[in-house]
């Protein structure tokens, strides 16, 4: 018998929740009706008033001008926002020297020549490219270059930039210093 009593209490709580949700929904709908419907009727009344004003004008060209103004206003109001301002833009062309710079537009890859390179205190390479760019190795790969005069390809991926020396299959992570 106690099980049945607890079941009814659960049902009563659920019914109370449903009733309070229904009350809230009714209140929201009432507010929407009070605010929304009069604004629509006011807009229609305004249009009718304007048309009556235009009809009262005796001069034909002024009357036509009045009707044209109403027509233009109505067509602009009924146009979707996407049709009002449609701009087709092409992405700007970014020179390779801007690759990796803190700019909004990124170039996916660049080919350049390393003029010299050095190692920092953590034994990571710093590459000086012919265009004045400076890139630093950030991956932990051990690299060994006999001379620092070779072509590289730098590509952007989801995680940052990878550099690959010409003729090598190995890629390593880099970041732009300058």
MDTraj code that builds the backbone (N, CA, C; nanometers):
import mdtraj as md
import numpy as np

residues = "UNK UNK UNK UNK UNK UNK UNK UNK UNK UNK UNK UNK UNK UNK UNK UNK UNK UNK UNK UNK UNK UNK UNK UNK UNK UNK UNK UNK UNK UNK UNK UNK UNK UNK UNK UNK UNK UNK UNK UNK UNK UNK UNK UNK UNK UNK UNK UNK UNK UNK UNK UNK UNK UNK UNK UNK UNK UNK UNK UNK UNK UNK UNK UNK UNK UNK UNK UNK UNK UNK UNK UNK UNK UNK UNK UNK UNK UNK UNK UNK UNK UNK UNK UNK UNK UNK UNK UNK UNK UNK UNK UNK UNK UNK UNK UNK UNK UNK UNK UNK UNK UNK UNK UNK UNK UNK UNK UNK UNK UNK UNK UNK UNK UNK UNK UNK UNK UNK UNK UNK UNK UNK UNK UNK UNK UNK UNK UNK UNK UNK UNK UNK UNK UNK UNK UNK UNK UNK UNK UNK UNK UNK UNK UNK UNK UNK UNK UNK UNK UNK UNK UNK UNK UNK UNK UNK UNK UNK UNK UNK UNK UNK UNK UNK UNK UNK UNK UNK UNK UNK UNK UNK UNK UNK UNK UNK UNK UNK".split()
xyz = np.array([
    [0.0814, -0.1182, 0.0000],
    [0.0000, 0.0000, 0.0000],
    [0.0864, 0.1254, 0.0000],
    [0.1994, 0.1181, 0.0663],
    [0.2867, 0.2359, 0.0679],
    [0.3465, 0.2624, -0.0695],
    [0.3658, 0.1563, -0.1487],
    [0.4172, 0.1740, -0.2838],
    [0.3168, 0.2506, -0.3692],
    [0.1938, 0.2175, -0.3559],
    [0.0900, 0.2829, -0.4341],
    [0.0823, 0.4301, -0.3950],
    [0.0903, 0.4587, -0.2674],
    [0.0858, 0.5976, -0.2196],
    [0.2022, 0.6789, -0.2736],
    [0.3253, 0.6214, -0.2785],
    [0.4408, 0.6944, -0.3302],
    [0.4302, 0.7140, -0.4806],
    [0.3663, 0.6191, -0.5500],
    [0.3456, 0.6328, -0.6937],
    [0.2559, 0.7520, -0.7227],
    [0.1513, 0.7660, -0.6459],
    [0.0593, 0.8768, -0.6661],
    [0.1273, 1.0102, -0.6380],
    [0.2149, 1.0140, -0.5390],
    [0.2867, 1.1385, -0.5090],
    [0.3759, 1.1772, -0.6266],
    [0.4406, 1.0788, -0.6870],
    [0.5245, 1.1067, -0.8034],
    [0.4423, 1.1584, -0.9198],
    [0.3257, 1.0958, -0.9410],
    [0.2366, 1.1411, -1.0477],
    [0.1868, 1.2821, -1.0198],
    [0.1586, 1.3116, -0.8920],
    [0.1094, 1.4436, -0.8553],
    [0.2172, 1.5489, -0.8827],
    [0.3434, 1.5171, -0.8497],
    [0.4529, 1.6107, -0.8767],
    [0.4703, 1.6327, -1.0266],
    [0.4552, 1.5250, -1.1051],
    [0.4694, 1.5376, -1.2494],
    [0.3556, 1.6229, -1.3059],
    [0.2338, 1.6001, -1.2558],
    [0.1197, 1.6787, -1.3018],
    [0.1375, 1.8258, -1.2680],
    [0.1916, 1.8541, -1.1488],
    [0.2158, 1.9926, -1.1099],
    [0.3199, 2.0569, -1.2007],
    [0.4224, 1.9824, -1.2386],
    [0.5252, 2.0346, -1.3292],
    [0.4673, 2.0648, -1.4660],
    [0.3832, 1.9748, -1.5147],
    [0.3213, 1.9944, -1.6461],
    [0.2285, 2.1151, -1.6426],
    [0.1507, 2.1270, -1.5338],
    [0.0590, 2.2410, -1.5208],
    [0.1351, 2.3728, -1.5141],
    [0.2466, 2.3765, -1.4405],
    [0.3227, 2.5016, -1.4318],
    [0.3881, 2.5349, -1.5654],
    [0.4316, 2.4351, -1.6415],
    [0.4875, 2.4600, -1.7741],
    [0.3799, 2.5117, -1.8680],
    [0.2608, 2.4559, -1.8579],
    [0.1497, 2.5017, -1.9422],
    [0.1132, 2.6461, -1.9083],
    [0.1100, 2.6810, -1.7776],
    [0.0816, 2.8194, -1.7371],
    [0.1862, 2.9147, -1.7931],
    [0.3116, 2.8747, -1.7850],
    [0.4196, 2.9581, -1.8365],
    [0.4062, 2.9771, -1.9875],
    [0.3749, 2.8711, -2.0591],
    [0.3568, 2.8790, -2.2034],
    [0.2409, 2.9722, -2.2388],
    [0.1295, 2.9603, -2.1642],
    [0.0154, 3.0498, -2.1885],
    [0.0540, 3.1947, -2.1651],
    [0.1320, 3.2216, -2.0599],
    [0.1731, 3.3588, -2.0299],
    [0.2628, 3.4148, -2.1397],
    [0.3539, 3.3329, -2.1886],
    [0.4436, 3.3771, -2.2967],
    [0.3640, 3.4069, -2.4234],
    [0.2706, 3.3186, -2.4574],
    [0.1872, 3.3408, -2.5754],
    [0.1029, 3.4667, -2.5607],
    [0.0503, 3.4916, -2.4413],
    [-0.0298, 3.6106, -2.4173],
    [0.0536, 3.7368, -2.4364],
    [0.1750, 3.7366, -2.3833],
    [0.2646, 3.8518, -2.4001],
    [0.2965, 3.8729, -2.5471],
    [0.3227, 3.7635, -2.6195],
    [0.3530, 3.7766, -2.7624],
    [0.2344, 3.8339, -2.8384],
    [0.1135, 3.7906, -2.8041],
    [-0.0053, 3.8424, -2.8707],
    [-0.0262, 3.9898, -2.8395],
    [-0.0077, 4.0267, -2.7138],
    [-0.0285, 4.1659, -2.6745],
    [0.0720, 4.2573, -2.7437],
    [0.1958, 4.2128, -2.7538],
    [0.2994, 4.2968, -2.8146],
    [0.2972, 4.2863, -2.9666],
    [0.2803, 4.1683, -3.0212],
    [0.2948, 4.1465, -3.1645],
    [0.1791, 4.1906, -3.2501],
    [0.0577, 4.1573, -3.2145],
    [-0.0573, 4.1848, -3.2992],
    [-0.0850, 4.3342, -3.3126],
    [-0.0853, 4.4127, -3.2045],
    [-0.1101, 4.5550, -3.2240],
    [-0.0064, 4.6226, -3.3120],
    [0.1198, 4.5793, -3.3033],
    [0.2212, 4.6418, -3.3874],
    [0.1932, 4.6149, -3.5345],
    [0.1382, 4.4957, -3.5667],
    [0.1024, 4.4671, -3.7050],
    [-0.0147, 4.5540, -3.7495],
    [-0.1136, 4.5688, -3.6624],
    [-0.2294, 4.6496, -3.7008],
    [-0.1915, 4.7965, -3.7092],
    [-0.0989, 4.8435, -3.6225],
    [-0.0534, 4.9824, -3.6321],
    [0.0166, 5.0055, -3.7649],
    [0.0979, 4.9079, -3.8080],
    [0.1684, 4.9222, -3.9350],
    [0.0687, 4.9306, -4.0499],
    [-0.0371, 4.8473, -4.0471],
    [-0.1381, 4.8520, -4.1527],
    [-0.2139, 4.9837, -4.1490],
    [-0.2467, 5.0315, -4.0280],
    [-0.3172, 5.1592, -4.0151],
    [-0.2328, 5.2728, -4.0700],
    [-0.0999, 5.2691, -4.0422],
    [-0.0109, 5.3734, -4.0930],
    [-0.0115, 5.3761, -4.2453],
    [-0.0076, 5.2594, -4.3069],
    [-0.0069, 5.2518, -4.4535],
    [-0.1380, 5.3083, -4.5094],
    [-0.2506, 5.2695, -4.4463],
    [-0.3802, 5.3195, -4.4929],
    [-0.3891, 5.4718, -4.4781],
    [-0.3368, 5.5231, -4.3665],
    [-0.3368, 5.6689, -4.3462],
    [-0.2537, 5.7392, -4.4535],
    [-0.1376, 5.6821, -4.4838],
    [-0.0509, 5.7425, -4.5853],
    [-0.1177, 5.7401, -4.7223],
    [-0.1831, 5.6295, -4.7550],
    [-0.2531, 5.6202, -4.8840],
    [-0.3660, 5.7234, -4.8903],
    [-0.4394, 5.7408, -4.7795],
    [-0.5455, 5.8416, -4.7758],
    [-0.4888, 5.9815, -4.7968],
    [-0.3715, 6.0082, -4.7341],
    [-0.3072, 6.1393, -4.7514],
    [-0.2694, 6.1615, -4.8970],
    [-0.2136, 6.0551, -4.9585],
    [-0.1752, 6.0665, -5.1003],
    [-0.2984, 6.0895, -5.1883],
    [-0.4068, 6.0201, -5.1575],
    [-0.5286, 6.0335, -5.2378],
    [-0.5866, 6.1741, -5.2283],
    [-0.5622, 6.2413, -5.1177],
    [-0.6163, 6.3764, -5.0986],
    [-0.5384, 6.4822, -5.1763],
    [-0.4214, 6.4483, -5.2268],
    [-0.3401, 6.5453, -5.3016],
    [-0.4021, 6.5643, -5.4395],
    [-0.4240, 6.6902, -5.4787],
    [-0.4898, 6.7192, -5.6073],
    [-0.3910, 6.7216, -5.7232],
    [-0.2706, 6.7669, -5.7003],
    [-0.1679, 6.7737, -5.8056],
    [-0.1248, 6.6314, -5.8417],
    [-0.1363, 6.5943, -5.9687],
    [-0.1104, 6.4569, -6.0141],
    [0.0335, 6.4127, -5.9887],
    [0.1315, 6.4983, -6.0206],
    [0.2722, 6.4576, -6.0038],
    [0.3085, 6.4432, -5.8562],
    [0.2537, 6.5289, -5.7696],
    [0.2799, 6.5187, -5.6254],
    [0.2158, 6.3915, -5.5699],
    [0.0929, 6.3619, -5.6164],
    [0.0222, 6.2417, -5.5719],
    [0.1000, 6.1165, -5.6122],
    [0.1481, 6.1147, -5.7356],
    [0.2274, 6.0009, -5.7831],
    [0.3554, 5.9859, -5.7005],
    [0.4197, 6.0966, -5.6725],
    [0.5417, 6.0945, -5.5906],
    [0.5124, 6.0395, -5.4516],
    [0.4004, 6.0775, -5.3959],
    [0.3605, 6.0289, -5.2629],
    [0.3412, 5.8767, -5.2648],
    [0.2692, 5.8270, -5.3656],
    [0.2492, 5.6822, -5.3790],
    [0.3831, 5.6087, -5.4009],
    [0.4717, 5.6680, -5.4786],
    [0.6030, 5.6068, -5.5024],
    [0.6816, 5.5918, -5.3727],
    [0.6768, 5.6936, -5.2874],
    [0.7480, 5.6884, -5.1584],
    [0.6959, 5.5737, -5.0722],
    [0.5637, 5.5581, -5.0715],
    [0.5052, 5.4476, -4.9934],
    [0.5502, 5.3141, -5.0502],
    [0.5477, 5.3034, -5.1814],
    [0.5860, 5.1785, -5.2475],
    [0.7312, 5.1422, -5.2171],
    [0.8193, 5.2393, -5.2259],
    [0.9618, 5.2138, -5.1991],
    [0.9814, 5.1700, -5.0553],
    [0.9149, 5.2387, -4.9605],
    [0.9280, 5.2036, -4.8195],
    [0.8773, 5.0621, -4.7931],
    [0.7662, 5.0253, -4.8541],
    [0.7092, 4.8921, -4.8342],
    [0.7965, 4.7831, -4.8945],
    [0.8526, 4.8092, -5.0114],
    [0.9368, 4.7058, -5.0731],
    [1.0647, 4.6866, -4.9944],
    [1.1202, 4.7936, -4.9377],
    [1.2417, 4.7794, -4.8558],
    [1.2111, 4.7057, -4.7268],
    [1.0950, 4.7320, -4.6688],
    [1.0578, 4.6671, -4.5430],
    [1.0309, 4.5183, -4.5622],
    [0.9801, 4.4801, -4.6806],
    [0.9465, 4.3397, -4.7015],
    [1.0621, 4.2566, -4.7543],
    [1.1710, 4.3217, -4.7995],
    [1.2876, 4.2479, -4.8500],
    [1.3602, 4.1796, -4.7363],
    [1.4039, 4.0542, -4.7545],
    [1.4868, 3.9903, -4.6530],
    [1.6220, 4.0611, -4.6437],
    [1.6801, 4.0581, -4.5259],
    [1.8073, 4.1259, -4.5036],
    [1.9167, 4.0736, -4.5944],
    [1.9108, 3.9442, -4.6271],
    [2.0151, 3.8868, -4.7115],
    [2.0112, 3.9444, -4.8524],
    [1.8908, 3.9840, -4.9007],
    [1.8809, 4.0407, -5.0341],
    [1.9134, 4.1893, -5.0346],
    [1.8994, 4.2556, -4.9190],
    [1.9258, 4.3991, -4.9130],
    [2.0730, 4.4291, -4.9327],
    [2.1570, 4.3511, -4.8729],
    [2.3002, 4.3771, -4.8844],
    [2.3726, 4.2490, -4.9200],
    [2.3938, 4.2277, -5.0466],
    [2.4665, 4.1107, -5.0928],
    [2.5994, 4.1591, -5.1469],
    [2.7060, 4.1110, -5.0875],
    [2.8382, 4.1509, -5.1330],
    [2.9189, 4.0261, -5.1635],
    [2.9706, 4.0201, -5.2831],
    [3.0550, 3.9079, -5.3215],
    [3.1984, 3.9560, -5.3083],
    [3.2731, 3.8864, -5.2254],
    [3.4105, 3.9293, -5.2052],
    [3.5050, 3.8137, -5.2323],
    [3.6201, 3.8485, -5.2842],
    [3.7229, 3.7480, -5.3061],
    [3.8330, 3.7724, -5.2047],
    [3.8947, 3.6677, -5.1539],
    [3.9988, 3.6872, -5.0548],
    [4.1182, 3.7596, -5.1169],
    [4.1796, 3.8484, -5.0396],
    [4.2934, 3.9215, -5.0935],
    [4.4137, 3.8299, -5.1131],
    [4.4950, 3.8637, -5.2101],
    [4.6160, 3.7868, -5.2366],
    [4.7228, 3.8344, -5.1385],
    [4.7810, 3.7402, -5.0669],
    [4.8817, 3.7740, -4.9665],
    [5.0173, 3.7273, -5.0165],
    [5.1157, 3.8171, -5.0172],
    [5.2485, 3.7755, -5.0612],
    [5.3094, 3.6741, -4.9656],
    [5.3992, 3.5882, -5.0146],
    [5.4583, 3.4838, -4.9303],
    [5.5316, 3.5377, -4.8078],
    [5.5786, 3.6627, -4.8126],
    [5.6509, 3.7141, -4.6956],
    [5.5589, 3.7339, -4.5759],
    [5.4274, 3.7301, -4.5972],
    [5.3337, 3.7439, -4.4872],
    [5.2928, 3.6100, -4.4265],
    [5.3412, 3.4998, -4.4801],
    [5.3087, 3.3685, -4.4267],
    [5.3591, 3.3579, -4.2832],
    [5.2726, 3.3224, -4.1916],
    [5.3106, 3.3040, -4.0523],
    [5.3084, 3.4311, -3.9710],
    [5.2964, 3.5463, -4.0344],
    [5.2871, 3.6707, -3.9601],
    [5.1515, 3.6746, -3.8913],
    [5.1412, 3.7497, -3.7863],
    [5.0158, 3.7573, -3.7126],
    [4.9170, 3.8459, -3.7869],
    [4.8650, 3.7944, -3.8950],
    [4.7679, 3.8650, -3.9772],
    [4.6465, 3.7773, -3.9916],
    [4.5355, 3.8384, -4.0308],
    [4.4113, 3.7652, -4.0422],
    [4.4105, 3.6689, -4.1601],
    [4.4668, 3.7078, -4.2725],
    [4.4658, 3.6253, -4.3924],
    [4.5929, 3.5414, -4.3966],
    [4.5769, 3.4138, -4.4223],
    [4.6909, 3.3226, -4.4251],
    [4.7083, 3.2622, -4.5639],
    [4.8326, 3.2416, -4.6028],
    [4.8642, 3.1720, -4.7263],
    [4.8942, 3.0278, -4.6876],
    [4.8390, 2.9288, -4.7578],
    [4.8567, 2.7901, -4.7161],
    [4.9994, 2.7373, -4.7277],
    [5.0808, 2.7878, -4.8208],
    [5.2179, 2.7394, -4.8311],
    [5.3047, 2.8401, -4.9038],
    [5.4355, 2.8241, -4.8867],
    [5.5332, 2.9097, -4.9540],
    [5.6603, 2.8287, -4.9769],
    [5.7254, 2.8562, -5.0876],
    [5.8559, 2.7959, -5.1162],
    [5.9588, 2.9065, -5.1057],
    [6.0707, 2.8778, -5.0382],
    [6.1746, 2.9790, -5.0180],
    [6.3107, 2.9105, -5.0095],
    [6.4122, 2.9927, -4.9955],
    [6.5497, 2.9415, -4.9843],
    [6.6064, 2.9809, -4.8490],
    [6.6672, 2.8830, -4.7803],
    [6.7352, 2.9106, -4.6533],
    [6.8751, 2.9593, -4.6863],
    [6.9100, 3.0816, -4.6407],
    [7.0434, 3.1371, -4.6641],
    [7.1419, 3.0957, -4.5557],
    [7.0923, 3.0928, -4.4325],
    [7.1783, 3.0482, -4.3228],
    [7.0905, 2.9955, -4.2111],
    [7.1519, 2.9202, -4.1233],
    [7.0789, 2.8688, -4.0082],
    [7.1740, 2.8588, -3.8902],
    [7.1158, 2.8553, -3.7723],
    [7.1948, 2.8428, -3.6496],
    [7.1138, 2.7611, -3.5502],
    [7.1765, 2.7235, -3.4393],
    [7.1076, 2.6486, -3.3349],
    [7.0994, 2.7350, -3.2101],
    [6.9865, 2.7242, -3.1401],
    [6.9739, 2.7981, -3.0146],
    [7.0264, 2.7130, -2.8998],
    [7.0068, 2.7587, -2.7762],
    [7.0601, 2.6878, -2.6593],
    [6.9950, 2.5516, -2.6375],
    [6.8777, 2.5308, -2.6931],
    [6.8095, 2.4022, -2.6783],
    [6.8328, 2.3118, -2.7984],
    [6.9301, 2.3461, -2.8811],
    [6.9687, 2.2679, -2.9992],
    [6.8578, 2.2650, -3.1046],
    [6.7759, 2.3690, -3.1087],
    [6.6723, 2.3832, -3.2109],
    [6.7246, 2.4787, -3.3174],
    [6.6929, 2.4478, -3.4419],
    [6.7413, 2.5286, -3.5534],
    [6.6616, 2.6588, -3.5680],
    [6.7319, 2.7619, -3.6102],
    [6.6711, 2.8885, -3.6510],
    [6.7091, 2.9071, -3.7969],
    [6.6086, 2.9243, -3.8832],
    [6.6308, 2.9338, -4.0271],
    [6.6098, 3.0778, -4.0738],
    [6.7055, 3.1291, -4.1493],
    [6.6981, 3.2637, -4.2072],
    [6.6728, 3.2477, -4.3570],
    [6.5547, 3.2922, -4.4023],
    [6.5167, 3.2756, -4.5425],
    [6.5601, 3.3955, -4.6247],
    [6.5642, 3.3769, -4.7564],
    [6.6121, 3.4814, -4.8458],
    [6.5224, 3.6057, -4.8474],
    [6.3966, 3.5974, -4.8117],
    [6.3067, 3.7127, -4.8096],
    [6.3138, 3.7907, -4.6797],
    [6.4022, 3.7521, -4.5857],
    [6.4129, 3.8210, -4.4577],
    [6.3339, 3.7550, -4.3460],
    [6.2589, 3.6525, -4.3784],
    [6.1837, 3.5826, -4.2748],
    [6.2770, 3.4991, -4.1889],
    [6.2391, 3.4829, -4.0621],
    [6.3136, 3.3974, -3.9699],
    [6.2145, 3.2987, -3.9092],
    [6.2452, 3.1704, -3.9193],
    [6.1609, 3.0641, -3.8673],
    [6.2407, 2.9811, -3.7683],
    [6.1727, 2.9341, -3.6633],
    [6.2389, 2.8547, -3.5602],
    [6.1749, 2.7169, -3.5520],
    [6.2596, 2.6145, -3.5380],
    [6.2124, 2.4773, -3.5216],
    [6.1443, 2.4661, -3.3855],
    [6.0246, 2.4087, -3.3831],
    [5.9576, 2.3879, -3.2542],
    [5.9363, 2.2398, -3.2238],
    [5.9522, 2.1548, -3.3239],
    [5.9364, 2.0112, -3.2999],
    [6.0641, 1.9573, -3.2349],
    [6.0509, 1.8416, -3.1723],
    [6.1648, 1.7809, -3.1036],
    [6.2466, 1.6901, -3.1929],
    [6.2191, 1.6897, -3.3226],
    [6.2961, 1.6065, -3.4150],
    [6.4411, 1.6529, -3.4167],
    [6.5307, 1.5571, -3.4178],
    [6.6729, 1.5917, -3.4303],
    [6.7026, 1.6111, -3.5773],
    [6.7490, 1.7284, -3.6112],
    [6.7798, 1.7618, -3.7494],
    [6.9296, 1.7752, -3.7653],
    [6.9767, 1.7460, -3.8839],
    [7.1187, 1.7592, -3.9099],
    [7.1367, 1.8083, -4.0531],
    [7.1791, 1.9309, -4.0672],
    [7.2039, 1.9885, -4.1985],
    [7.3532, 2.0129, -4.2143],
    [7.4107, 1.9666, -4.3257],
    [7.5537, 1.9875, -4.3508],
    [7.5815, 2.1334, -4.3811],
    [7.5029, 2.1888, -4.4708],
    [7.5173, 2.3315, -4.4986],
    [7.3768, 2.3922, -4.4992],
    [7.3695, 2.5176, -4.4702],
    [7.2390, 2.5846, -4.4615],
    [7.2166, 2.6691, -4.5858],
    [7.2103, 2.6034, -4.6986],
    [7.1843, 2.6702, -4.8246],
    [7.1003, 2.5756, -4.9096],
    [6.9666, 2.5756, -4.8847],
    [6.8787, 2.4824, -4.9536],
    [6.7390, 2.5426, -4.9650],
    [6.6592, 2.4848, -5.0510],
    [6.5209, 2.5287, -5.0686],
    [6.4308, 2.4545, -4.9718],
    [6.3275, 2.5253, -4.9235],
    [6.2311, 2.4648, -4.8317],
    [6.0895, 2.4972, -4.8773],
    [5.9987, 2.4173, -4.8287],
    [5.8570, 2.4416, -4.8482],
    [5.7945, 2.4502, -4.7091],
    [5.7206, 2.5579, -4.6828],
    [5.6539, 2.5755, -4.5537],
    [5.5040, 2.5695, -4.5805],
    [5.4376, 2.4783, -4.5117],
    [5.2932, 2.4595, -4.5322],
    [5.2188, 2.4756, -4.4005],
    [5.1011, 2.5361, -4.4110],
    [5.0153, 2.5523, -4.2937],
    [4.9217, 2.4330, -4.2854],
    [4.9052, 2.3795, -4.1658],
    [4.8055, 2.2767, -4.1419],
    [4.7232, 2.3171, -4.0203],
    [4.6433, 2.2275, -3.9703],
    [4.5520, 2.2579, -3.8601],
    [4.6255, 2.3023, -3.7340],
    [4.7447, 2.2498, -3.7097],
    [4.8158, 2.2762, -3.5858],
    [4.9195, 2.3871, -3.5962],
    [4.9516, 2.4328, -3.7140],
    [5.0532, 2.5362, -3.7308],
    [5.1227, 2.5213, -3.8645],
    [5.2572, 2.5262, -3.8628],
    [5.3349, 2.5215, -3.9865],
    [5.4349, 2.4066, -3.9820],
    [5.4556, 2.3480, -4.1019],
    [5.5565, 2.2424, -4.1178],
    [5.6519, 2.2856, -4.2271],
    [5.7796, 2.2598, -4.2046],
    [5.8824, 2.2913, -4.3034],
    [5.9376, 2.1602, -4.3557],
    [5.9648, 2.1590, -4.4861],
    [6.0238, 2.0412, -4.5486],
    [6.1341, 2.0881, -4.6414],
    [6.2541, 2.0328, -4.6217],
    [6.3670, 2.0670, -4.7081],
    [6.3493, 1.9977, -4.8424],
    [6.3906, 2.0660, -4.9494],
    [6.3787, 2.0103, -5.0833],
    [6.4598, 1.8813, -5.0927],
    [6.3997, 1.7773, -5.1482],
    [6.4665, 1.6493, -5.1634],
    [6.4561, 1.5612, -5.0401],
    [6.3923, 1.6091, -4.9335],
    [6.3778, 1.5310, -4.8108],
    [6.2312, 1.4927, -4.7924],
    [6.2073, 1.3765, -4.7346],
    [6.0712, 1.3349, -4.7046],
    [6.0302, 1.3787, -4.5643],
    [6.1266, 1.4166, -4.4831],
    [6.1013, 1.4526, -4.3450],
    [6.0442, 1.5949, -4.3340],
    [5.9412, 1.6113, -4.2501],
    [5.8817, 1.7416, -4.2206],
    [5.8954, 1.7674, -4.0720],
    [5.9095, 1.8931, -4.0360],
    [5.9195, 1.9281, -3.8947],
    [5.8451, 2.0585, -3.8695],
    [5.7972, 2.0731, -3.7468],
    [5.7188, 2.1906, -3.7084],
    [5.8081, 2.3105, -3.6872],
    [5.7580, 2.4260, -3.7368],
    [5.8289, 2.5529, -3.7197],
    [5.7297, 2.6620, -3.6820],
    [5.7803, 2.7716, -3.6293],
    [5.6991, 2.8902, -3.6063],
    [5.7779, 3.0121, -3.6540],
    [5.7058, 3.1104, -3.6972],
    [5.7715, 3.2297, -3.7507],
    [5.8159, 3.3199, -3.6371],
    [5.9427, 3.3630, -3.6439],
    [5.9987, 3.4532, -3.5445],
    [5.9851, 3.5972, -3.5941],
    [6.0199, 3.6155, -3.7210],
    [6.0203, 3.7496, -3.7798],
    [5.9875, 3.7414, -3.9271],
])
top = md.Topology()
chain = top.add_chain()
for i, resn in enumerate(residues, 1):
    res = top.add_residue(resn, chain, resSeq=i)
    for name in ("N", "CA", "C"):
        top.add_atom(name, md.element.get_by_symbol(name[0]), res)
traj = md.Trajectory(xyz[None], top)
